């Protein structure tokens, strides 16, 4: 990895640079596979400069996680009344932001696949729960308006977000595959359609009859 010059940066800019470059290293090598000297080399600073901002690698990993969340998970200023419309806007924003920051997407993927214990800790943190709450609110409104059936709100929110992650990862790693033939709007629409069908309220008389 080519080192990035840190000349002319103020403290905040340097901190952001360290987090950005380290996210890429964690995405490529994982937590255990990334060494402090590699981080310093990639940022063009000494290890002491890294330690000035982050007391250890764990603190730096947490900072990368929080930044990756901000870079990918949506925050909606207003939630549309219709459940499908709200989910669509959430999905579209998420997919668009993931395309802009593939390093954060690969960072999440590495945690999920290679670091299950760290994954459990991070995903139970308030850093990510705050973003998931808005998705839970959308689903809760859908249940209240009977657009979708009664369900475990927390589980359903995570399931929908997991679906979006899978779609984003497929697009990132298999760009020449069929998924690339769909644009962000079509991908978001398909994700919402699948989710809404899975949680649709059964029509009167459609319940399976006992034998």
Secondary structure as GFF3:
##gff-version 3
##sequence-region A 1 211
A	DSSP	alpha_helix	11	33	.	.	.	ID=ss1
A	DSSP	alpha_helix	36	43	.	.	.	ID=ss2
A	DSSP	alpha_helix	47	53	.	.	.	ID=ss3
A	DSSP	alpha_helix	57	72	.	.	.	ID=ss4
A	DSSP	alpha_helix	83	100	.	.	.	ID=ss5
A	DSSP	alpha_helix	102	114	.	.	.	ID=ss6
A	DSSP	alpha_helix	116	123	.	.	.	ID=ss7
A	DSSP	alpha_helix	126	144	.	.	.	ID=ss8
A	DSSP	alpha_helix	153	173	.	.	.	ID=ss9
A	DSSP	three_ten_helix	178	181	.	.	.	ID=ss10
A	DSSP	alpha_helix	184	198	.	.	.	ID=ss11
###
